[in-house]
């Protein structure tokens, strides 16, 4: 799941930007862009985990209640 969130077109573009910044000697800017990429991966992974958890709770039916299945005559 983390791999799917880390290798996106946005992050690949930012990785190229980091490489270019480091090539020209802008190390502090490279660290900043790297932090943006890390934050993007973290937020995307958390959103994916929350969505998976909620979708899983929708798939399982609620437990049957005893009073619904009992016939009173």
PDB file of N, H, CA, C and O in Angstrom:
ATOM      1  N   UNK A   1       0.825  -1.182   0.000  1.00  0.00           N
ATOM      2  CA  UNK A   1       0.000   0.000   0.000  1.00  0.00           C
ATOM      3  C   UNK A   1       0.875   1.255   0.000  1.00  0.00           C
ATOM      4  O   UNK A   1       0.564   2.229  -0.685  1.00  0.00           O
ATOM      5  N   UNK A   2       1.959   1.232   0.759  1.00  0.00           N
ATOM      6  H   UNK A   2       2.212   0.440   1.315  1.00  0.00           H
ATOM      7  CA  UNK A   2       2.840   2.395   0.791  1.00  0.00           C
ATOM      8  C   UNK A   2       3.512   2.572  -0.559  1.00  0.00           C
ATOM      9  O   UNK A   2       3.709   3.702  -1.005  1.00  0.00           O
ATOM     10  N   UNK A   3       3.864   1.478  -1.214  1.00  0.00           N
ATOM     11  H   UNK A   3       3.704   0.560  -0.852  1.00  0.00           H
ATOM     12  CA  UNK A   3       4.498   1.570  -2.524  1.00  0.00           C
ATOM     13  C   UNK A   3       3.563   2.227  -3.532  1.00  0.00           C
ATOM     14  O   UNK A   3       4.006   3.020  -4.362  1.00  0.00           O
ATOM     15  N   UNK A   4       2.268   1.902  -3.468  1.00  0.00           N
ATOM     16  H   UNK A   4       1.908   1.258  -2.794  1.00  0.00           H
ATOM     17  CA  UNK A   4       1.307   2.518  -4.391  1.00  0.00           C
ATOM     18  C   UNK A   4       1.193   4.015  -4.146  1.00  0.00           C
ATOM     19  O   UNK A   4       1.010   4.783  -5.090  1.00  0.00           O
ATOM     20  N   UNK A   5       1.299   4.436  -2.901  1.00  0.00           N
ATOM     21  H   UNK A   5       1.449   3.812  -2.134  1.00  0.00           H
ATOM     22  CA  UNK A   5       1.193   5.851  -2.582  1.00  0.00           C
ATOM     23  C   UNK A   5       2.503   6.589  -2.791  1.00  0.00           C
ATOM     24  O   UNK A   5       2.496   7.808  -2.964  1.00  0.00           O
ATOM     25  N   UNK A   6       3.621   5.887  -2.780  1.00  0.00           N
ATOM     26  H   UNK A   6       3.627   4.897  -2.640  1.00  0.00           H
ATOM     27  CA  UNK A   6       4.914   6.549  -2.934  1.00  0.00           C
ATOM     28  C   UNK A   6       5.273   6.765  -4.396  1.00  0.00           C
ATOM     29  O   UNK A   6       5.884   7.777  -4.741  1.00  0.00           O
ATOM     30  N   UNK A   7       4.903   5.837  -5.250  1.00  0.00           N
ATOM     31  H   UNK A   7       4.406   5.016  -4.970  1.00  0.00           H
ATOM     32  CA  UNK A   7       5.268   5.942  -6.661  1.00  0.00           C
ATOM     33  C   UNK A   7       4.066   6.458  -7.448  1.00  0.00           C
ATOM     34  O   UNK A   7       3.361   5.700  -8.114  1.00  0.00           O
ATOM     35  N   UNK A   8       3.856   7.762  -7.352  1.00  0.00           N
ATOM     36  H   UNK A   8       4.428   8.378  -6.811  1.00  0.00           H
ATOM     37  CA  UNK A   8       2.811   8.435  -8.124  1.00  0.00           C
ATOM     38  C   UNK A   8       3.492   9.419  -9.064  1.00  0.00           C
ATOM     39  O   UNK A   8       4.668   9.743  -8.897  1.00  0.00           O
ATOM     40  N   UNK A   9       2.748   9.887 -10.044  1.00  0.00           N
ATOM     41  H   UNK A   9       1.792   9.624 -10.179  1.00  0.00           H
ATOM     42  CA  UNK A   9       3.340  10.826 -10.997  1.00  0.00           C
ATOM     43  C   UNK A   9       3.795  12.104 -10.292  1.00  0.00           C
ATOM     44  O   UNK A   9       4.840  12.662 -10.628  1.00  0.00           O
ATOM     45  N   UNK A  10       3.019  12.560  -9.327  1.00  0.00           N
ATOM     46  H   UNK A  10       2.171  12.107  -9.055  1.00  0.00           H
ATOM     47  CA  UNK A  10       3.385  13.762  -8.571  1.00  0.00           C
ATOM     48  C   UNK A  10       4.709  13.568  -7.836  1.00  0.00           C
ATOM     49  O   UNK A  10       5.580  14.437  -7.878  1.00  0.00           O
ATOM     50  N   UNK A  11       4.857  12.439  -7.171  1.00  0.00           N
ATOM     51  H   UNK A  11       4.150  11.733  -7.137  1.00  0.00           H
ATOM     52  CA  UNK A  11       6.086  12.180  -6.415  1.00  0.00           C
ATOM     53  C   UNK A  11       7.274  11.937  -7.334  1.00  0.00           C
ATOM     54  O   UNK A  11       8.402  12.279  -6.977  1.00  0.00           O
ATOM     55  N   UNK A  12       7.053  11.359  -8.501  1.00  0.00           N
ATOM     56  H   UNK A  12       6.137  11.082  -8.792  1.00  0.00           H
ATOM     57  CA  UNK A  12       8.149  11.162  -9.452  1.00  0.00           C
ATOM     58  C   UNK A  12       8.644  12.519  -9.953  1.00  0.00           C
ATOM     59  O   UNK A  12       9.850  12.738 -10.065  1.00  0.00           O
ATOM     60  N   UNK A  13       7.716  13.425 -10.254  1.00  0.00           N
ATOM     61  H   UNK A  13       6.736  13.247 -10.164  1.00  0.00           H
ATOM     62  CA  UNK A  13       8.103  14.773 -10.681  1.00  0.00           C
ATOM     63  C   UNK A  13       8.895  15.468  -9.572  1.00  0.00           C
ATOM     64  O   UNK A  13       9.903  16.123  -9.839  1.00  0.00           O
ATOM     65  N   UNK A  14       8.439  15.324  -8.336  1.00  0.00           N
ATOM     66  H   UNK A  14       7.620  14.792  -8.118  1.00  0.00           H
ATOM     67  CA  UNK A  14       9.162  15.934  -7.221  1.00  0.00           C
ATOM     68  C   UNK A  14      10.526  15.286  -7.011  1.00  0.00           C
ATOM     69  O   UNK A  14      11.470  15.966  -6.610  1.00  0.00           O
ATOM     70  N   UNK A  15      10.647  13.995  -7.272  1.00  0.00           N
ATOM     71  H   UNK A  15       9.879  13.443  -7.598  1.00  0.00           H
ATOM     72  CA  UNK A  15      11.943  13.324  -7.143  1.00  0.00           C
ATOM     73  C   UNK A  15      12.922  13.870  -8.183  1.00  0.00           C
ATOM     74  O   UNK A  15      14.105  14.043  -7.888  1.00  0.00           O
ATOM     75  N   UNK A  16      12.443  14.140  -9.382  1.00  0.00           N
ATOM     76  H   UNK A  16      11.482  14.000  -9.621  1.00  0.00           H
ATOM     77  CA  UNK A  16      13.293  14.749 -10.407  1.00  0.00           C
ATOM     78  C   UNK A  16      13.702  16.152  -9.965  1.00  0.00           C
ATOM     79  O   UNK A  16      14.844  16.566 -10.165  1.00  0.00           O
ATOM     80  N   UNK A  17      12.757  16.882  -9.362  1.00  0.00           N
ATOM     81  H   UNK A  17      11.829  16.546  -9.200  1.00  0.00           H
ATOM     82  CA  UNK A  17      13.074  18.216  -8.857  1.00  0.00           C
ATOM     83  C   UNK A  17      14.124  18.147  -7.751  1.00  0.00           C
ATOM     84  O   UNK A  17      15.029  18.980  -7.707  1.00  0.00           O
ATOM     85  N   UNK A  18      14.015  17.173  -6.865  1.00  0.00           N
ATOM     86  H   UNK A  18      13.280  16.496  -6.900  1.00  0.00           H
ATOM     87  CA  UNK A  18      15.012  17.004  -5.801  1.00  0.00           C
ATOM     88  C   UNK A  18      16.381  16.733  -6.411  1.00  0.00           C
ATOM     89  O   UNK A  18      17.376  17.318  -5.985  1.00  0.00           O
ATOM     90  N   UNK A  19      16.438  15.856  -7.399  1.00  0.00           N
ATOM     91  H   UNK A  19      15.629  15.381  -7.745  1.00  0.00           H
ATOM     92  CA  UNK A  19      17.715  15.548  -8.044  1.00  0.00           C
ATOM     93  C   UNK A  19      18.301  16.795  -8.700  1.00  0.00           C
ATOM     94  O   UNK A  19      19.506  17.031  -8.614  1.00  0.00           O
ATOM     95  N   UNK A  20      17.467  17.588  -9.350  1.00  0.00           N
ATOM     96  H   UNK A  20      16.488  17.396  -9.420  1.00  0.00           H
ATOM     97  CA  UNK A  20      17.957  18.813  -9.995  1.00  0.00           C
ATOM     98  C   UNK A  20      18.454  19.811  -8.961  1.00  0.00           C
ATOM     99  O   UNK A  20      19.482  20.458  -9.158  1.00  0.00           O
ATOM    100  N   UNK A  21      17.723  19.935  -7.858  1.00  0.00           N
ATOM    101  H   UNK A  21      16.888  19.410  -7.697  1.00  0.00           H
ATOM    102  CA  UNK A  21      18.149  20.860  -6.811  1.00  0.00           C
ATOM    103  C   UNK A  21      19.478  20.432  -6.199  1.00  0.00           C
ATOM    104  O   UNK A  21      20.348  21.266  -5.948  1.00  0.00           O
ATOM    105  N   UNK A  22      19.632  19.150  -5.963  1.00  0.00           N
ATOM    106  H   UNK A  22      18.926  18.473  -6.167  1.00  0.00           H
ATOM    107  CA  UNK A  22      20.889  18.663  -5.407  1.00  0.00           C
ATOM    108  C   UNK A  22      22.033  18.811  -6.404  1.00  0.00           C
ATOM    109  O   UNK A  22      23.177  19.031  -6.007  1.00  0.00           O
ATOM    110  N   UNK A  23      21.729  18.691  -7.713  1.00  0.00           N
ATOM    111  H   UNK A  23      20.800  18.513  -8.036  1.00  0.00           H
ATOM    112  CA  UNK A  23      22.765  18.817  -8.735  1.00  0.00           C
ATOM    113  C   UNK A  23      23.321  20.242  -8.803  1.00  0.00           C
ATOM    114  O   UNK A  23      24.497  20.448  -9.101  1.00  0.00           O
ATOM    115  N   UNK A  24      22.451  21.223  -8.522  1.00  0.00           N
ATOM    116  H   UNK A  24      21.495  21.056  -8.280  1.00  0.00           H
ATOM    117  CA  UNK A  24      22.920  22.613  -8.576  1.00  0.00           C
ATOM    118  C   UNK A  24      23.367  23.124  -7.211  1.00  0.00           C
ATOM    119  O   UNK A  24      23.750  24.287  -7.083  1.00  0.00           O
ATOM    120  N   UNK A  25      23.324  22.279  -6.203  1.00  0.00           N
ATOM    121  H   UNK A  25      23.013  21.335  -6.307  1.00  0.00           H
ATOM    122  CA  UNK A  25      23.840  22.647  -4.896  1.00  0.00           C
ATOM    123  C   UNK A  25      22.837  23.255  -3.931  1.00  0.00           C
ATOM    124  O   UNK A  25      23.236  23.770  -2.887  1.00  0.00           O
ATOM    125  N   UNK A  26      21.562  23.213  -4.241  1.00  0.00           N
ATOM    126  H   UNK A  26      21.238  22.794  -5.089  1.00  0.00           H
ATOM    127  CA  UNK A  26      20.516  23.748  -3.348  1.00  0.00           C
ATOM    128  C   UNK A  26      20.037  22.637  -2.408  1.00  0.00           C
ATOM    129  O   UNK A  26      18.946  22.088  -2.564  1.00  0.00           O
ATOM    130  N   UNK A  27      20.881  22.331  -1.441  1.00  0.00           N
ATOM    131  H   UNK A  27      21.767  22.777  -1.315  1.00  0.00           H
ATOM    132  CA  UNK A  27      20.611  21.204  -0.549  1.00  0.00           C
ATOM    133  C   UNK A  27      19.414  21.488   0.356  1.00  0.00           C
ATOM    134  O   UNK A  27      18.586  20.603   0.572  1.00  0.00           O
ATOM    135  N   UNK A  28      19.311  22.700   0.883  1.00  0.00           N
ATOM    136  H   UNK A  28      19.985  23.418   0.707  1.00  0.00           H
ATOM    137  CA  UNK A  28      18.201  23.007   1.796  1.00  0.00           C
ATOM    138  C   UNK A  28      16.859  22.946   1.073  1.00  0.00           C
ATOM    139  O   UNK A  28      15.872  22.479   1.642  1.00  0.00           O
ATOM    140  N   UNK A  29      16.813  23.414  -0.176  1.00  0.00           N
ATOM    141  H   UNK A  29      17.615  23.794  -0.638  1.00  0.00           H
ATOM    142  CA  UNK A  29      15.576  23.306  -0.943  1.00  0.00           C
ATOM    143  C   UNK A  29      15.253  21.850  -1.268  1.00  0.00           C
ATOM    144  O   UNK A  29      14.088  21.454  -1.294  1.00  0.00           O
ATOM    145  N   UNK A  30      16.292  21.065  -1.513  1.00  0.00           N
ATOM    146  H   UNK A  30      17.239  21.387  -1.491  1.00  0.00           H
ATOM    147  CA  UNK A  30      16.085  19.632  -1.756  1.00  0.00           C
ATOM    148  C   UNK A  30      15.491  18.937  -0.550  1.00  0.00           C
ATOM    149  O   UNK A  30      14.610  18.089  -0.690  1.00  0.00           O
ATOM    150  N   UNK A  31      15.972  19.296   0.651  1.00  0.00           N
ATOM    151  H   UNK A  31      16.687  19.985   0.764  1.00  0.00           H
ATOM    152  CA  UNK A  31      15.407  18.734   1.887  1.00  0.00           C
ATOM    153  C   UNK A  31      13.945  19.136   2.042  1.00  0.00           C
ATOM    154  O   UNK A  31      13.114  18.327   2.455  1.00  0.00           O
ATOM    155  N   UNK A  32      13.632  20.385   1.712  1.00  0.00           N
ATOM    156  H   UNK A  32      14.307  21.042   1.376  1.00  0.00           H
ATOM    157  CA  UNK A  32      12.250  20.844   1.834  1.00  0.00           C
ATOM    158  C   UNK A  32      11.327  20.064   0.907  1.00  0.00           C
ATOM    159  O   UNK A  32      10.266  19.604   1.330  1.00  0.00           O
ATOM    160  N   UNK A  33      11.723  19.913  -0.352  1.00  0.00           N
ATOM    161  H   UNK A  33      12.585  20.287  -0.696  1.00  0.00           H
ATOM    162  CA  UNK A  33      10.896  19.168  -1.306  1.00  0.00           C
ATOM    163  C   UNK A  33      10.794  17.701  -0.881  1.00  0.00           C
ATOM    164  O   UNK A  33       9.748  17.074  -1.049  1.00  0.00           O
ATOM    165  N   UNK A  34      11.878  17.159  -0.332  1.00  0.00           N
ATOM    166  H   UNK A  34      12.728  17.668  -0.196  1.00  0.00           H
ATOM    167  CA  UNK A  34      11.817  15.783   0.196  1.00  0.00           C
ATOM    168  C   UNK A  34      10.819  15.655   1.334  1.00  0.00           C
ATOM    169  O   UNK A  34      10.128  14.643   1.451  1.00  0.00           O
ATOM    170  N   UNK A  35      10.744  16.691   2.178  1.00  0.00           N
ATOM    171  H   UNK A  35      11.305  17.513   2.083  1.00  0.00           H
ATOM    172  CA  UNK A  35       9.740  16.696   3.248  1.00  0.00           C
ATOM    173  C   UNK A  35       8.323  16.747   2.708  1.00  0.00           C
ATOM    174  O   UNK A  35       7.414  16.129   3.261  1.00  0.00           O
ATOM    175  N   UNK A  36       8.140  17.491   1.619  1.00  0.00           N
ATOM    176  H   UNK A  36       8.879  17.993   1.169  1.00  0.00           H
ATOM    177  CA  UNK A  36       6.819  17.550   0.975  1.00  0.00           C
ATOM    178  C   UNK A  36       6.436  16.175   0.438  1.00  0.00           C
ATOM    179  O   UNK A  36       5.291  15.746   0.577  1.00  0.00           O
ATOM    180  N   UNK A  37       7.391  15.492  -0.173  1.00  0.00           N
ATOM    181  H   UNK A  37       8.321  15.840  -0.286  1.00  0.00           H
ATOM    182  CA  UNK A  37       7.122  14.139  -0.687  1.00  0.00           C
ATOM    183  C   UNK A  37       6.785  13.191   0.460  1.00  0.00           C
ATOM    184  O   UNK A  37       5.843  12.407   0.347  1.00  0.00           O
ATOM    185  N   UNK A  38       7.526  13.245   1.548  1.00  0.00           N
ATOM    186  H   UNK A  38       8.292  13.882   1.639  1.00  0.00           H
ATOM    187  CA  UNK A  38       7.255  12.368   2.699  1.00  0.00           C
ATOM    188  C   UNK A  38       5.880  12.658   3.289  1.00  0.00           C
ATOM    189  O   UNK A  38       5.147  11.733   3.641  1.00  0.00           O
ATOM    190  N   UNK A  39       5.528  13.930   3.399  1.00  0.00           N
ATOM    191  H   UNK A  39       6.123  14.682   3.114  1.00  0.00           H
ATOM    192  CA  UNK A  39       4.203  14.279   3.926  1.00  0.00           C
ATOM    193  C   UNK A  39       3.106  13.790   2.985  1.00  0.00           C
ATOM    194  O   UNK A  39       2.063  13.319   3.437  1.00  0.00           O
ATOM    195  N   UNK A  40       3.338  13.902   1.685  1.00  0.00           N
ATOM    196  H   UNK A  40       4.185  14.285   1.317  1.00  0.00           H
ATOM    197  CA  UNK A  40       2.350  13.437   0.708  1.00  0.00           C
ATOM    198  C   UNK A  40       2.135  11.930   0.826  1.00  0.00           C
ATOM    199  O   UNK A  40       0.997  11.462   0.788  1.00  0.00           O
ATOM    200  N   UNK A  41       3.206  11.179   0.967  1.00  0.00           N
ATOM    201  H   UNK A  41       4.131  11.560   0.998  1.00  0.00           H
ATOM    202  CA  UNK A  41       3.103   9.725   1.106  1.00  0.00           C
ATOM    203  C   UNK A  41       2.382   9.366   2.402  1.00  0.00           C
ATOM    204  O   UNK A  41       1.544   8.465   2.417  1.00  0.00           O
ATOM    205  N   UNK A  42       2.704  10.064   3.487  1.00  0.00           N
ATOM    206  H   UNK A  42       3.385  10.796   3.475  1.00  0.00           H
ATOM    207  CA  UNK A  42       2.069   9.773   4.778  1.00  0.00           C
ATOM    208  C   UNK A  42       0.571  10.051   4.738  1.00  0.00           C
ATOM    209  O   UNK A  42      -0.226   9.234   5.198  1.00  0.00           O
ATOM    210  N   UNK A  43       0.189  11.189   4.194  1.00  0.00           N
ATOM    211  H   UNK A  43       0.836  11.854   3.820  1.00  0.00           H
ATOM    212  CA  UNK A  43      -1.240  11.537   4.136  1.00  0.00           C
ATOM    213  C   UNK A  43      -1.991  10.570   3.228  1.00  0.00           C
ATOM    214  O   UNK A  43      -3.083  10.122   3.577  1.00  0.00           O
ATOM    215  N   UNK A  44      -1.429  10.243   2.080  1.00  0.00           N
ATOM    216  H   UNK A  44      -0.542  10.607   1.796  1.00  0.00           H
ATOM    217  CA  UNK A  44      -2.096   9.322   1.154  1.00  0.00           C
ATOM    218  C   UNK A  44      -2.246   7.936   1.765  1.00  0.00           C
ATOM    219  O   UNK A  44      -3.275   7.286   1.584  1.00  0.00           O
ATOM    220  N   UNK A  45      -1.233   7.479   2.484  1.00  0.00           N
ATOM    221  H   UNK A  45      -0.396   8.007   2.632  1.00  0.00           H
ATOM    222  CA  UNK A  45      -1.304   6.161   3.118  1.00  0.00           C
ATOM    223  C   UNK A  45      -2.354   6.138   4.217  1.00  0.00           C
ATOM    224  O   UNK A  45      -3.113   5.175   4.326  1.00  0.00           O
ATOM    225  N   UNK A  46      -2.407   7.182   5.031  1.00  0.00           N
ATOM    226  H   UNK A  46      -1.790   7.964   4.943  1.00  0.00           H
ATOM    227  CA  UNK A  46      -3.425   7.241   6.086  1.00  0.00           C
ATOM    228  C   UNK A  46      -4.827   7.286   5.501  1.00  0.00           C
ATOM    229  O   UNK A  46      -5.733   6.632   6.019  1.00  0.00           O
ATOM    230  N   UNK A  47      -5.021   8.045   4.432  1.00  0.00           N
ATOM    231  H   UNK A  47      -4.285   8.576   4.011  1.00  0.00           H
ATOM    232  CA  UNK A  47      -6.336   8.091   3.799  1.00  0.00           C
ATOM    233  C   UNK A  47      -6.722   6.731   3.233  1.00  0.00           C
ATOM    234  O   UNK A  47      -7.877   6.316   3.325  1.00  0.00           O
ATOM    235  N   UNK A  48      -5.755   6.043   2.651  1.00  0.00           N
ATOM    236  H   UNK A  48      -4.816   6.380   2.576  1.00  0.00           H
ATOM    237  CA  UNK A  48      -6.026   4.717   2.098  1.00  0.00           C
ATOM    238  C   UNK A  48      -6.380   3.714   3.194  1.00  0.00           C
ATOM    239  O   UNK A  48      -7.284   2.896   3.022  1.00  0.00           O
ATOM    240  N   UNK A  49      -5.670   3.776   4.314  1.00  0.00           N
ATOM    241  H   UNK A  49      -4.935   4.440   4.453  1.00  0.00           H
ATOM    242  CA  UNK A  49      -5.968   2.873   5.426  1.00  0.00           C
ATOM    243  C   UNK A  49      -7.359   3.142   6.005  1.00  0.00           C
ATOM    244  O   UNK A  49      -8.100   2.205   6.301  1.00  0.00           O
ATOM    245  N   UNK A  50      -7.710   4.412   6.164  1.00  0.00           N
ATOM    246  H   UNK A  50      -7.108   5.173   5.923  1.00  0.00           H
ATOM    247  CA  UNK A  50      -9.037   4.752   6.685  1.00  0.00           C
ATOM    248  C   UNK A  50     -10.138   4.310   5.727  1.00  0.00           C
ATOM    249  O   UNK A  50     -11.170   3.797   6.159  1.00  0.00           O
ATOM    250  N   UNK A  51      -9.921   4.509   4.430  1.00  0.00           N
ATOM    251  H   UNK A  51      -9.083   4.926   4.079  1.00  0.00           H
ATOM    252  CA  UNK A  51     -10.928   4.106   3.445  1.00  0.00           C
ATOM    253  C   UNK A  51     -11.089   2.588   3.419  1.00  0.00           C
ATOM    254  O   UNK A  51     -12.207   2.083   3.320  1.00  0.00           O
ATOM    255  N   UNK A  52      -9.983   1.864   3.508  1.00  0.00           N
ATOM    256  H   UNK A  52      -9.075   2.275   3.588  1.00  0.00           H
ATOM    257  CA  UNK A  52     -10.040   0.401   3.522  1.00  0.00           C
ATOM    258  C   UNK A  52     -10.775  -0.092   4.763  1.00  0.00           C
ATOM    259  O   UNK A  52     -11.579  -1.021   4.688  1.00  0.00           O
ATOM    260  N   UNK A  53     -10.498   0.526   5.890  1.00  0.00           N
ATOM    261  H   UNK A  53      -9.845   1.280   5.951  1.00  0.00           H
ATOM    262  CA  UNK A  53     -11.156   0.129   7.134  1.00  0.00           C
ATOM    263  C   UNK A  53     -12.668   0.388   7.052  1.00  0.00           C
ATOM    264  O   UNK A  53     -13.466  -0.463   7.446  1.00  0.00           O
ATOM    265  N   UNK A  54     -13.051   1.540   6.552  1.00  0.00           N
ATOM    266  H   UNK A  54     -12.403   2.232   6.232  1.00  0.00           H
ATOM    267  CA  UNK A  54     -14.479   1.853   6.457  1.00  0.00           C
ATOM    268  C   UNK A  54     -15.176   0.978   5.434  1.00  0.00           C
ATOM    269  O   UNK A  54     -16.313   0.559   5.653  1.00  0.00           O
ATOM    270  N   UNK A  55     -14.519   0.694   4.323  1.00  0.00           N
ATOM    271  H   UNK A  55     -13.596   1.034   4.144  1.00  0.00           H
ATOM    272  CA  UNK A  55     -15.112  -0.178   3.321  1.00  0.00           C
ATOM    273  C   UNK A  55     -15.280  -1.585   3.875  1.00  0.00           C
ATOM    274  O   UNK A  55     -16.277  -2.248   3.587  1.00  0.00           O
ATOM    275  N   UNK A  56     -14.324  -2.047   4.661  1.00  0.00           N
ATOM    276  H   UNK A  56     -13.514  -1.509   4.895  1.00  0.00           H
ATOM    277  CA  UNK A  56     -14.429  -3.366   5.282  1.00  0.00           C
ATOM    278  C   UNK A  56     -15.587  -3.447   6.251  1.00  0.00           C
ATOM    279  O   UNK A  56     -16.228  -4.492   6.368  1.00  0.00           O
ATOM    280  N   UNK A  57     -15.865  -2.349   6.954  1.00  0.00           N
ATOM    281  H   UNK A  57     -15.344  -1.501   6.859  1.00  0.00           H
ATOM    282  CA  UNK A  57     -16.986  -2.369   7.890  1.00  0.00           C
ATOM    283  C   UNK A  57     -18.320  -2.341   7.149  1.00  0.00           C
ATOM    284  O   UNK A  57     -19.325  -2.810   7.683  1.00  0.00           O
ATOM    285  N   UNK A  58     -18.348  -1.804   5.935  1.00  0.00           N
ATOM    286  H   UNK A  58     -17.532  -1.423   5.501  1.00  0.00           H
ATOM    287  CA  UNK A  58     -19.591  -1.820   5.156  1.00  0.00           C
ATOM    288  C   UNK A  58     -19.873  -3.194   4.584  1.00  0.00           C
ATOM    289  O   UNK A  58     -21.032  -3.563   4.394  1.00  0.00           O
ATOM    290  N   UNK A  59     -18.826  -3.955   4.309  1.00  0.00           N
ATOM    291  H   UNK A  59     -17.884  -3.655   4.464  1.00  0.00           H
ATOM    292  CA  UNK A  59     -19.011  -5.272   3.694  1.00  0.00           C
ATOM    293  C   UNK A  59     -19.580  -6.297   4.664  1.00  0.00           C
ATOM    294  O   UNK A  59     -20.353  -7.164   4.257  1.00  0.00           O
ATOM    295  N   UNK A  60     -19.217  -6.215   5.923  1.00  0.00           N
ATOM    296  H   UNK A  60     -18.589  -5.511   6.253  1.00  0.00           H
ATOM    297  CA  UNK A  60     -19.701  -7.208   6.872  1.00  0.00           C
ATOM    298  C   UNK A  60     -21.090  -6.799   7.365  1.00  0.00           C
ATOM    299  O   UNK A  60     -21.295  -5.657   7.776  1.00  0.00           O
ATOM    300  N   UNK A  61     -22.041  -7.735   7.324  1.00  0.00           N
ATOM    301  H   UNK A  61     -21.874  -8.663   6.990  1.00  0.00           H
ATOM    302  CA  UNK A  61     -23.390  -7.396   7.774  1.00  0.00           C
ATOM    303  C   UNK A  61     -23.432  -7.234   9.291  1.00  0.00           C
ATOM    304  O   UNK A  61     -22.610  -7.811  10.002  1.00  0.00           O
ATOM    305  N   UNK A  62     -24.368  -6.468   9.774  1.00  0.00           N
ATOM    306  H   UNK A  62     -25.036  -5.999   9.196  1.00  0.00           H
ATOM    307  CA  UNK A  62     -24.466  -6.316  11.227  1.00  0.00           C
ATOM    308  C   UNK A  62     -24.884  -7.642  11.869  1.00  0.00           C
ATOM    309  O   UNK A  62     -25.542  -8.458  11.224  1.00  0.00           O
ATOM    310  N   UNK A  63     -24.513  -7.859  13.113  1.00  0.00           N
ATOM    311  H   UNK A  63     -23.979  -7.196  13.637  1.00  0.00           H
ATOM    312  CA  UNK A  63     -24.892  -9.122  13.764  1.00  0.00           C
ATOM    313  C   UNK A  63     -26.405  -9.215  13.937  1.00  0.00           C
ATOM    314  O   UNK A  63     -27.079  -8.220  14.202  1.00  0.00           O
ATOM    315  N   UNK A  64     -26.925 -10.434  13.781  1.00  0.00           N
ATOM    316  H   UNK A  64     -26.378 -11.243  13.565  1.00  0.00           H
ATOM    317  CA  UNK A  64     -28.369 -10.650  13.926  1.00  0.00           C
ATOM    318  C   UNK A  64     -28.776 -10.495  15.385  1.00  0.00           C
ATOM    319  O   UNK A  64     -28.061 -10.928  16.289  1.00  0.00           O
ATOM    320  N   UNK A  65     -29.899  -9.889  15.599  1.00  0.00           N
ATOM    321  H   UNK A  65     -30.479  -9.537  14.864  1.00  0.00           H
ATOM    322  CA  UNK A  65     -30.400  -9.719  16.960  1.00  0.00           C
ATOM    323  C   UNK A  65     -31.348 -10.860  17.292  1.00  0.00           C
ATOM    324  O   UNK A  65     -32.124 -11.295  16.441  1.00  0.00           O
ATOM    325  N   UNK A  66     -31.290 -11.335  18.499  1.00  0.00           N
ATOM    326  H   UNK A  66     -30.660 -10.982  19.190  1.00  0.00           H
ATOM    327  CA  UNK A  66     -32.085 -12.485  18.911  1.00  0.00           C
ATOM    328  C   UNK A  66     -33.578 -12.156  18.867  1.00  0.00           C
ATOM    329  O   UNK A  66     -34.390 -13.009  18.508  1.00  0.00           O
ATOM    330  N   UNK A  67     -33.942 -10.930  19.228  1.00  0.00           N
ATOM    331  H   UNK A  67     -33.283 -10.236  19.520  1.00  0.00           H
ATOM    332  CA  UNK A  67     -35.364 -10.610  19.276  1.00  0.00           C
ATOM    333  C   UNK A  67     -35.981 -10.502  17.893  1.00  0.00           C
ATOM    334  O   UNK A  67     -37.201 -10.586  17.754  1.00  0.00           O
ATOM    335  N   UNK A  68     -35.163 -10.319  16.874  1.00  0.00           N
ATOM    336  H   UNK A  68     -34.172 -10.251  16.987  1.00  0.00           H
ATOM    337  CA  UNK A  68     -35.694 -10.261  15.508  1.00  0.00           C
ATOM    338  C   UNK A  68     -35.992 -11.668  14.969  1.00  0.00           C
ATOM    339  O   UNK A  68     -36.902 -11.856  14.161  1.00  0.00           O
ATOM    340  N   UNK A  69     -35.225 -12.629  15.422  1.00  0.00           N
ATOM    341  H   UNK A  69     -34.486 -12.477  16.079  1.00  0.00           H
ATOM    342  CA  UNK A  69     -35.378 -13.991  14.885  1.00  0.00           C
ATOM    343  C   UNK A  69     -36.352 -14.819  15.698  1.00  0.00           C
ATOM    344  O   UNK A  69     -36.680 -15.935  15.293  1.00  0.00           O
ATOM    345  N   UNK A  70     -36.820 -14.327  16.810  1.00  0.00           N
ATOM    346  H   UNK A  70     -36.554 -13.421  17.139  1.00  0.00           H
ATOM    347  CA  UNK A  70     -37.710 -15.096  17.676  1.00  0.00           C
ATOM    348  C   UNK A  70     -39.174 -14.814  17.289  1.00  0.00           C
ATOM    349  O   UNK A  70     -39.587 -13.661  17.163  1.00  0.00           O
ATOM    350  N   UNK A  71     -39.938 -15.887  17.107  1.00  0.00           N
ATOM    351  H   UNK A  71     -39.603 -16.824  17.210  1.00  0.00           H
ATOM    352  CA  UNK A  71     -41.359 -15.728  16.788  1.00  0.00           C
ATOM    353  C   UNK A  71     -42.167 -15.914  18.062  1.00  0.00           C
ATOM    354  O   UNK A  71     -42.064 -16.951  18.717  1.00  0.00           O
ATOM    355  N   UNK A  72     -42.964 -14.922  18.416  1.00  0.00           N
ATOM    356  H   UNK A  72     -43.047 -14.079  17.884  1.00  0.00           H
ATOM    357  CA  UNK A  72     -43.816 -14.996  19.597  1.00  0.00           C
ATOM    358  C   UNK A  72     -45.233 -15.339  19.132  1.00  0.00           C
ATOM    359  O   UNK A  72     -45.792 -14.670  18.263  1.00  0.00           O
ATOM    360  N   UNK A  73     -45.794 -16.372  19.712  1.00  0.00           N
ATOM    361  H   UNK A  73     -45.340 -16.916  20.418  1.00  0.00           H
ATOM    362  CA  UNK A  73     -47.148 -16.786  19.340  1.00  0.00           C
ATOM    363  C   UNK A  73     -48.044 -16.847  20.534  1.00  0.00           C
ATOM    364  O   UNK A  73     -49.222 -17.179  20.405  1.00  0.00           O
TER     365      UNK A  73
END
